[in-house]
Structures are given as structure tokens and as C-alpha cells.
């Protein structure tokens, strides 16, 4: 799916996205974000969407949220939180190298056209020792998952991928180490993953 197609799809999704996603994802988001340290830090919410992560983000530090779709950002803005919001592409982030302590990527890698590029960009803007917090649906290497793979052509039409193998993306980023990988939701199809960038 192209950048323009993704924008169109999520412009249509924006009015109903919260109702479709909040229920199952809220406890997972809360669990993921509870790992953010208490010390003030600079956080990038990469693909903030309608702002479903906002209630679980810390009140300290500086938080920047980006999304490719203006309609999604309008919904996030209504939450009134002290967050800097910007329309931007996760595959070409408009930030200098090593400028964030934490990058949050919830339900974004399985959406973007090129997951490897989005993870590479997240790593680029992350400082050494910083962490990436992931929540998404991933297959494991060698997992057959016939029905999930069969769904891929259909799910791609609604701007999400069901056959993404996380390990295949991660192997291109040797600077990122897995700190934790917790299967959750839908028999472990969704995973909560924490990555740390080596010095």
C-alpha cells in the first residue's frame, strides 16, 4: 500500500477507529507504557493515530506525536494533552539522529508500507541506550499460520498486514537488542516487545 493509499484509508478509519480498537488495545497500551522510566525524558509516539496512548503516557518530559494522516491527528488534538503533534511519515522522520530517549510504536509496523524502513528510522532518532516500545501483530519465524497468511491480501486492502514476521525485520537492525518479548491477545499473535539501542 502506498503512502497516499494509507492516508486515504486512515482518513476513512479516523471517525470509527477508537470504537474499533480502544477496547482490546487499552490494557496492552497501558502495560507497554508502564515501562517508561520515572525520570523526565523525550518521547516520540510514532504513529499516534487518534491518541489512544495519551492517557497512559507520563506527565513529565517532552512528548512528540506524529501521524501520516491529518484526520487522525485532529482526533488526538481533542484530548487536550500537552503533546506536540505533527503530520509526518514514520518511514522518513523529520528529526535529527539520537534525539529521543523512548520511541513508542503501537500498531504501526504492521500498517506502514515498509516496516523495515519505519524501524530503521525509529532506531536512527533513538539515542544509544534508549528504548523502542512495540505493540503489534507479528508472526514468528517458521510459524505457518495458514489462515493469517491467507488473510494478507484482504487485510492489506484495509491498511494492515497479517503476515509480518518481526524477526525478519529485526535482523536488519543489529544495533537493536530485544529486552522483552511478551505474547498477548489473540493467542499470542499480538506481542509486546521492548528493544534497546546499543551504544
KENUGU-906795 format. One line per 8 residues: number of its first residue (from 0); for each residue x, y, z of N, C-alpha, C, O, CB. Coordinates in steps of 0.2 Angstrom, whole numbers, plus 2048, in hexadecimal, padded with zeros to 3 digits. Each point is the difference from the previous one (the first is absolute). Glycine has a CB too. Layout:
BEGIN
NUM) X:Y:Z:X:Y:Z:X:Y:Z:X:Y:Z:X:Y:Z; ...
//
This chain:
BEGIN
0) 804:7FA:800:7FC:806:800:804:806:800:805:801:804:7F2:7F9:802; 808:80B:7F6:804:806:7FF:7FE:805:806:7FB:7FF:803:806:7FF:7F0; 804:807:80D:7FF:805:806:7F9:804:7FF:7FC:801:805:810:800:7FB; 7F2:800:7F9:7FA:803:7FF:7FA:7FC:802:7FB:802:802:80A:805:7F5; 7FB:7F3:807:7FB:7FB:802:7FF:7FF:807:7FA:800:803:808:7FA:7F2; 804:806:80F:7FF:800:807:7FD:806:803:7FC:7FF:804:80E:7FA:7FC; 7F7:80D:7FD:7FD:806:803:7F9:7FF:7FF:7FC:802:804:80E:805:7F9; 7F4:7F7:7FD:7F9:800:7FE:7FC:7FB:804:7FB:801:803:808:802:7F1
8) 800:7F7:80D:7FD:7FB:804:7FF:802:808:7FB:7FF:802:80A:7F8:7F7; 800:80C:80A:7FF:803:806:7FC:806:801:7FE:802:806:80D:7F8:7FC; 7F4:80A:7F9:7FC:805:800:7F9:7FD:801:7FC:803:804:80B:805:7F5; 7F7:7F3:803:7FA:7FD:801:7FF:7FC:807:7FB:800:803:805:7FF:7F1; 805:7FE:80E:800:7FD:807:7FF:805:806:7FE:7FE:805:80A:7F9:7F6; 7FB:80F:804:801:804:806:7F9:801:804:801:7FF:806:807:807:7F3; 7F2:7FB:804:7FA:801:804:7FE:7FA:804:7FD:801:806:7FF:807:7F2; 806:7F2:806:7FE:7FA:804:806:7FC:803:7FF:7FB:803:7F7:804:7F5
16) 810:804:807:806:7FC:802:800:7FE:808:801:7FB:802:805:80B:7F5; 7F8:7FF:80D:800:7FF:807:7FB:7FB:802:802:7FC:804:801:810:7FE; 7F7:7F4:7FB:7FB:7FB:802:803:7F9:7FE:7FE:7FB:803:7F9:80D:7FC; 80C:7F7:7FB:802:7FA:7FE:806:7FD:804:801:7FA:800:7FB:80A:7F5; 809:801:80D:806:7FD:803:801:801:807:804:7FC:804:801:807:7F1; 7F8:802:80E:801:802:807:7FF:7FA:805:805:7FF:804:7F8:80D:7FA; 7FE:7F1:801:7FE:7FA:805:805:7FB:801:802:7FF:806:7F3:803:7F7; 80E:7FB:7FE:805:7FB:801:807:803:801:804:7FC:803:7F5:7FC:7F6
24) 808:80E:804:807:802:801:802:804:806:806:801:802:7F9:7FF:7F2; 7FC:803:80F:801:804:806:804:7FD:805:805:803:802:7F0:802:7FC; 80A:7F5:805:804:7FD:805:807:7FE:7FD:805:800:804:7F1:7FB:802; 80B:804:7F4:806:7FE:7FD:804:806:800:806:800:801:7F5:7F7:7F8; 802:80F:805:804:806:7FF:802:802:807:806:802:801:7F3:802:7F5; 803:7FC:80F:802:801:807:805:7FC:803:805:803:803:7F0:800:7FF; 80B:7F7:7FC:806:7FB:802:806:802:7FD:806:801:803:7F2:7F6:7FF; 808:80B:7F8:806:802:7FC:803:806:803:806:801:801:7F6:7FA:7F4
32) 800:80A:80C:802:807:802:802:800:807:803:805:802:7F6:800:7F5; 805:7F6:80D:802:800:807:808:7FF:801:802:801:805:7F2:7FB:7FE; 80F:802:7F7:807:7FF:801:804:806:7FF:806:800:800:7F8:7F5:7FC; 7FF:811:802:804:806:7FF:802:803:807:7FD:800:805:7FC:803:7F1; 80E:7FE:80A:803:802:807:7FD:806:803:7FD:805:7FC:80D:7F6:800; 7F6:806:80B:7FD:806:803:804:806:7FF:7FD:806:800:7FF:7F2:809; 80B:808:7F5:803:806:7FE:7FE:803:7FA:7FE:7FD:7FB:80C:7FE:80B; 7F6:80C:7FA:7FE:804:7FA:804:7FD:7FA:806:800:800:7F7:80A:807
40) 7FF:7F5:7F3:804:7FE:7FA:7FC:803:7FA:7FA:803:801:80A:7F2:805; 7FF:80A:7F5:7FD:802:7F9:7FD:7FA:7FD:804:7FB:7FE:804:80F:801; 7F2:7F6:7FF:7FC:7FB:7FE:7FD:801:7F9:7FD:806:7FF:800:7F6:80D; 804:800:7EF:7FC:800:7FA:7FB:7FB:7FF:802:7FA:801:809:80B:7FA; 7EF:7FD:804:7FB:7FB:7FF:7FF:800:7F8:7FD:804:7FD:7FD:7FE:80E; 809:7F9:7F2:800:7FF:7F9:7FA:7FC:7FD:7FF:7FA:801:80E:806:800; 7EF:804:7FC:7F9:7FE:7FE:7FB:801:806:7FD:7FB:802:809:7FD:7F6; 7F9:80E:80A:7FC:801:806:7F9:7FF:7FF:7FC:7FF:804:80C:809:800
48) 7F6:7F8:7F5:7F9:7FF:7FE:7FB:805:804:801:806:800:802:7EE:7FE; 7F8:809:805:7FB:804:803:802:802:807:7FC:803:804:7FB:7F8:7F5; 80E:803:809:803:801:807:7FE:7FB:805:7FF:802:806:800:80A:7F7; 800:7EE:802:7FE:7FB:805:805:7FF:805:7FF:7FD:805:7FA:7FE:7F2; 80D:806:807:806:7FF:805:800:806:805:803:7FF:806:804:7FB:7F1; 7F6:80C:808:801:806:804:7FE:7FF:807:804:802:804:7FA:804:7F2; 7FD:7F6:80C:7FE:800:807:806:7FC:804:800:801:806:7F4:7FF:7F7; 810:7FC:800:805:7FC:803:807:803:800:804:7FD:802:7F4:7F9:7FB
56) 809:80F:800:806:803:7FF:802:804:807:7FB:803:803:804:7FE:7F0; 807:800:80E:802:803:806:7FF:808:800:7FF:803:7FA:80A:7F4:808; 7F6:80C:803:7FF:807:801:806:804:7FF:800:807:800:7F6:7F7:807; 810:7FF:7FA:806:804:800:804:7FF:7F9:7FE:7FC:7FC:803:802:810; 803:806:7F3:804:800:7FA:7FD:803:7FA:7FB:803:801:80A:7F3:803; 7FE:809:7F6:7FD:803:7FA:7FE:7FA:7FC:803:7FB:7FE:805:80F:802; 7F2:7F7:7FD:7FD:7FB:7FC:7FE:803:7F9:7FD:805:800:7FE:7F5:80A; 807:802:7F1:7FE:802:7F9:7FC:7FA:7FD:802:7FB:800:809:80D:7FF
64) 7F0:7FA:7FE:7FC:7FB:7FC:7FF:801:7F9:7FF:806:7FE:7FB:7F8:80C; 808:7FD:7F2:7FF:801:7F8:7FB:7FB:7FD:800:7FB:803:80C:80A:7FD; 7F1:7FD:7FB:7FC:7FC:7FC:800:802:7F9:800:806:7FF:7F9:7F7:80B; 806:7FE:7F1:800:802:7F9:7F9:803:7FE:800:804:7FB:808:7F3:803; 7F3:808:806:7F9:802:7FE:7FE:806:805:7FF:800:806:7FE:7F4:7F6; 801:812:800:7FE:806:804:7F9:7FE:804:7FF:803:805:807:804:7F2; 7F6:7F5:806:7F9:7FF:803:801:7FC:807:7FD:802:805:7FE:7FE:7F0; 80A:7FC:80B:802:7FC:807:803:805:805:7FE:800:806:804:7F6:7F3
72) 802:80F:804:803:805:805:7FB:804:803:800:803:806:80A:7FD:7F3; 7F1:802:803:7FA:804:802:7FD:7FD:806:7FE:804:805:800:801:7F0; 801:7F5:80B:7FD:7FC:806:805:800:806:7FD:801:805:7FC:7F8:7F3; 80D:806:807:805:800:805:800:807:803:801:801:807:806:7F6:7F3; 7F9:80E:802:800:807:803:7FA:802:805:801:804:804:805:7FF:7F1; 7F5:7F9:80A:7FA:801:804:801:7FE:807:7FC:802:805:7FD:7FD:7F1; 80C:7FD:80B:801:7FD:807:803:806:805:800:7FF:806:802:7F5:7F5; 801:811:802:802:806:803:806:7FF:804:802:804:805:7F3:7FF:7FC
80) 80F:7F8:7FE:806:7FE:804:806:805:7FD:7FF:802:7FB:7FD:7F2:807; 809:80D:803:805:804:7FE:805:7FC:7FC:806:7FE:802:7F9:809:808; 7FF:7F8:7EF:805:7FC:7FC:800:804:7F9:7FB:803:7FE:801:7F2:807; 80A:80B:7F9:801:803:7F9:7FE:7FB:7FB:803:7FA:800:807:80D:804; 7F2:7FB:7F8:7FD:7FB:7FA:803:803:7FA:800:806:7FE:7F6:7F7:809; 80B:7FE:7F4:803:802:7F9:7FE:7FB:7FB:800:7FA:802:809:80D:803; 7F5:7FB:7F5:7FF:7FB:7FB:806:7FE:7FD:804:805:7FD:7F1:800:801; 80D:7F5:802:806:7FE:7FE:800:7F8:7FE:7FB:7FD:802:80B:80C:805
88) 7FF:7F5:7F5:800:7F9:7FE:805:7FC:804:806:802:801:7F7:802:7F3; 801:7F6:80F:804:7FC:804:806:7FE:7FC:805:7FE:803:7F1:7FE:804; 80A:803:7F3:805:7FE:7FC:805:805:7FE:806:7FE:7FE:7F3:7FA:7FD; 806:80E:806:805:806:7FF:7FE:805:806:7FE:806:7FE:803:7F8:7F5; 801:801:813:7FF:804:805:804:807:800:806:800:7FE:7F8:7F6:809; 7FF:80F:7FA:803:807:800:803:802:806:800:806:802:7F7:7FD:7F6; 80E:7F9:80B:803:801:806:808:7FE:7FF:801:7FC:7FC:7F4:802:80B; 80F:806:7FD:807:7FE:7FF:801:7F9:803:7FC:7FD:804:807:80F:7FC
96) 803:7F2:7FF:803:7F9:803:800:801:808:801:805:803:806:7F8:7F3; 7F7:7FD:80D:801:800:808:7FD:805:804:803:803:804:808:7F7:7F9; 7EF:808:801:7FD:806:804:7FA:7FE:805:7FD:804:803:806:803:7F3; 7FC:7F2:80A:7FA:7FE:804:803:7FA:805:804:7FC:7FE:7F3:807:7F9; 806:7FD:80F:802:7FB:805:7FC:7FA:7FF:802:7FA:801:801:80F:807; 7F6:7F8:7F6:7FC:7FA:7FF:7FC:802:7FA:7FE:805:7FE:801:7F9:80E; 800:7FC:7F0:7FC:800:7FA:7FA:7FB:801:801:7FA:801:809:80A:7F7; 7F0:7FF:808:7FA:7FB:800:7FD:7FF:7F9:7FF:804:7FC:7FE:801:810
104) 803:7F4:7F3:7FD:7FE:7F9:7FA:7FB:802:802:7FA:800:80A:808:7FA; 7EE:800:807:7FB:7FC:801:7FB:7FF:7FA:7FE:805:7FD:803:7FF:80F; 7FF:7F6:7F1:7FB:7FF:7FB:802:804:7FA:7FC:803:7FC:7FB:7FA:80B; 810:804:7F7:802:804:7FB:804:7FC:7FB:800:801:7FA:800:809:80D; 805:7F1:7FB:804:7FC:7FB:7FC:7FC:7FC:802:7FF:7FA:807:801:80E; 7F1:7FD:7FA:7FC:7FC:7FC:7FC:804:7FB:7FC:7FE:7FC:804:7FA:80D; 800:80F:7F7:7FC:804:7FC:804:804:7FB:7FE:800:7FA:7FB:802:810; 80D:800:7F7:804:804:7FC:802:7FB:7F9:800:7FA:801:804:80E:809
112) 7FD:7FC:7F1:802:7FC:7FA:806:7FC:801:801:7FA:7FD:7FA:80E:7FC; 80A:7FB:80A:807:7FC:801:802:800:807:803:805:803:800:7FF:7F2; 7FB:7F7:80F:802:7FF:807:807:801:801:802:803:806:7F4:7F6:7FC; 80E:804:7FA:808:801:801:802:807:800:804:802:804:7FD:7F3:7F7; 7FC:80F:801:802:807:800:7FE:804:806:803:804:802:7FC:7FB:7F1; 7FB:7FF:80F:7FD:804:806:804:7FE:806:801:804:804:7F4:7FC:7F7; 80D:7FA:806:804:7FE:806:807:803:7FF:803:802:805:7F7:7F3:7FC; 809:80B:7F9:806:803:7FF:800:808:802:805:802:803:7FE:7F6:7F4
120) 7F8:80B:807:7FF:807:802:7FF:801:808:803:805:803:7F8:7FD:7F1; 801:7FA:80F:7FF:800:807:807:7FF:803:802:804:805:7F2:7F8:7FA; 810:800:7FF:807:7FE:803:804:806:7FF:804:802:804:7FB:7F2:7FA; 801:80F:7FC:804:806:7FF:7FF:806:804:805:803:803:7FB:7FA:7F1; 7FA:804:80E:7FE:806:804:801:7FF:808:7FF:804:804:7F9:800:7F3; 809:7F5:80A:801:7FE:807:807:801:803:805:7FE:7FC:7F1:7FA:802; 80B:80A:808:807:801:802:802:7F9:802:7FC:7FC:802:802:810:802; 809:7F3:7FC:803:7FA:803:7FD:7FF:807:801:804:804:809:7FD:7F5
128) 7F4:7F9:809:7FE:7FE:806:7F8:801:801:7FD:7FE:805:80E:805:7FF; 7F2:801:7F7:7F9:801:800:7FC:7FA:7FE:803:7FB:7FE:7FF:810:7FF; 7F7:7F5:803:7FC:7FA:7FF:7FB:801:7FB:7FD:806:800:806:7F7:80C; 7FB:7FE:7F1:7FA:800:7FB:7FB:7FC:803:801:7FA:802:806:808:7F4; 7F3:800:80B:7FA:7FC:803:7FB:7FE:7FB:7FD:805:7FD:805:801:80E; 7FE:7F4:7F3:7FC:7FE:7FB:7FA:7FC:802:800:7FC:805:80A:803:7F4; 7F0:802:804:7FA:7FC:800:7FD:7FF:7F9:7FF:805:7FD:7FF:7FF:80F; 802:7F6:7F2:7FD:7FE:7FA:7FF:7F9:7FF:802:7FC:804:804:80E:7F7
136) 7F7:7F4:7FF:7FF:7F9:7FE:806:7FE:7FC:801:802:7FA:7F2:7FF:807; 810:7FA:801:806:7FD:7FD:7FF:7F8:800:7FE:7FD:804:809:80D:7FF; 7FC:7F3:7F7:801:7F9:800:807:7FF:802:804:805:800:7F4:7F9:7F7; 80A:7FC:80B:807:7FE:802:803:7FC:7FA:7FC:7FE:7FC:801:802:810; 809:800:7F4:804:7FD:7FA:7FE:7F9:800:800:7FC:805:809:80C:7FC; 7F5:7F5:7F9:7FE:7F9:800:7F9:7FF:802:7FD:7FA:7FF:80E:803:803; 7F1:808:800:7F9:7FE:802:7FC:800:7FA:800:805:7FC:802:801:80F; 7FA:7F5:7F4:7FC:7FF:7FA:7FA:804:7FF:7FF:804:7FB:805:7F0:805
144) 7F8:80C:806:7FB:805:800:7FC:801:7F9:7FF:805:7FE:807:801:80B; 7F7:7F4:7F5:7FD:800:7F9:7FB:805:800:800:804:7FB:802:7F0:804; 7F9:80D:805:7FB:804:800:802:808:800:7FD:804:7FC:7FC:7F3:809; 80C:80A:7FF:802:807:801:804:802:7F9:7FE:806:7FE:803:7F9:80E; 802:7FD:7F1:804:801:7FA:7FB:801:7FA:800:804:7FC:80A:7F6:808; 7F0:802:7FD:7FB:800:7FB:7FC:807:800:7FE:802:7FB:801:7F1:805; 801:810:806:7FC:806:801:804:806:7FD:7FD:805:7FF:7FE:7F6:80B; 80C:804:7F5:804:806:7FE:7FD:804:7FA:800:806:801:80A:7F3:803
152) 7F4:804:7F6:7FE:804:7FB:7FA:804:802:7FF:806:7FE:805:7F2:7FA; 7F7:805:80C:7FA:804:802:802:805:805:7FE:806:800:7FB:7F0:7FE; 80B:809:807:802:804:805:804:806:7FE:7FF:806:802:801:7F1:806; 804:808:7F3:804:805:7FD:7FB:806:7FD:802:806:7FF:808:7F2:7FE; 7F1:806:800:7FB:804:7FD:7FD:805:805:7FE:806:7FF:7FF:7F2:7F9; 803:806:80F:7FE:805:805:806:802:804:7FF:802:806:7F6:7F8:7FB; 811:806:7FC:806:804:803:802:7FC:806:802:803:805:7FA:808:7F7; 805:7EF:804:804:7FC:805:802:7F9:7FD:7FD:7FE:7FC:7FC:808:80E
160) 80D:7F8:7F9:803:7FA:7FD:7FF:7FA:806:801:802:806:807:805:7F2; 7F6:7F3:806:7FF:7FB:805:806:7FB:800:7FF:7FB:803:7F5:807:7FC; 811:7FE:7FC:805:7FB:800:807:803:801:805:7FD:7FD:7F3:7FD:7FB; 808:80B:80C:807:803:801:804:7FC:805:7FD:7FF:805:7FE:80D:7F8; 80B:7F2:801:804:7FD:805:805:804:803:805:803:7FC:7FA:7F3:7FD; 801:80C:80D:804:805:803:807:7FE:800:804:805:7FF:7F3:7FE:809; 80B:7F7:7F9:807:7FE:800:804:802:7F9:805:801:800:7F8:7F6:809; 7FF:808:7F2:803:802:7F9:801:808:800:805:802:7FC:7F5:7F4:7FF
168) 802:80E:808:802:807:800:805:802:805:805:804:7FE:7EF:7FE:7FF; 80C:7FA:809:805:802:805:807:7FE:7FE:805:803:802:7F2:7FB:806; 80A:7FD:7F4:807:7FD:7FE:804:806:7FC:806:7FF:7FF:7F5:7F5:801; 801:810:7FD:803:806:7FC:803:806:805:803:804:7FE:7F6:7F8:7F8; 805:803:810:802:805:805:804:7FD:806:7FD:800:805:7F8:807:7F8; 811:7F8:802:805:7FD:805:801:804:806:802:7FE:805:803:7FC:7F2; 7F9:80D:808:801:804:806:7FB:800:805:800:802:805:806:805:7F3; 7F4:7F5:806:7FA:7FF:804:800:7FA:804:801:7FA:7FC:7F9:80E:7FD
176) 806:7F7:80D:800:7FA:804:7F9:7FF:803:7FD:805:803:80F:7FC:7FF; 7F1:7F9:7FE:7FA:7FF:803:801:7FF:808:803:7FC:802:7F9:7FE:7F4; 800:80A:80D:800:800:808:7FB:7FC:802:801:7FC:805:804:80F:7FC; 7F5:7F5:7FC:7FA:7FC:802:7FC:7FF:7FA:7FF:804:7FC:801:800:810; 7FD:7F6:7F4:7FB:7FE:7FA:7FA:7FC:803:801:7FA:802:809:806:7F6; 7F1:803:809:7FA:7FD:804:7FA:7FF:7FB:7FD:805:7FE:807:801:80D; 7FB:7F4:7F4:7FA:7FE:7FC:7F9:802:804:800:7FF:806:806:7F8:7F4; 7F6:80C:802:7F9:802:803:7FB:801:7FB:801:800:7FA:805:806:80E
184) 7F4:7FA:7FA:7FA:801:7FC:800:7FB:7FA:805:7FF:7FC:7FB:80D:807; 7FA:7F1:7FB:7FF:7FC:7FB:805:7FA:800:803:7FF:7FB:7F8:80B:7FE; 805:7F3:80C:805:7FA:801:807:802:7FE:804:7FC:7FD:7F3:7FC:800; 80B:80D:805:807:802:7FF:802:803:7FA:806:801:7FE:7FD:7F7:80A; 7F8:809:7F3:802:803:7FA:802:807:801:805:802:7FC:7F2:7F7:7FE; 806:80B:80A:803:807:802:805:7FF:805:800:7FB:804:7F5:80A:7FA; 810:7FF:802:806:800:804:802:806:803:800:805:7FC:804:7F1:7FD; 7FE:80B:80D:803:805:803:807:7FF:800:803:7FC:804:7F3:807:804
192) 80E:802:7F5:807:7FF:7FF:804:806:802:7FE:806:7FE:800:7F2:7F9; 807:807:80D:804:806:802:807:7FF:7FD:803:7FB:801:7F7:807:80A; 809:803:7F1:806:800:7FD:805:805:803:7FD:805:802:7FE:7F7:7F3; 80B:803:80C:805:805:802:805:801:7FB:803:7FB:7FD:7FB:802:80F; 804:809:7F3:805:802:7FB:807:7FF:804:801:804:805:7F7:804:7F4; 80D:7F5:804:806:7FF:803:804:806:7FE:7FF:804:7FC:801:7F0:803; 805:80D:806:805:806:7FF:804:800:7FA:804:805:7FF:7FC:7FC:80D
//
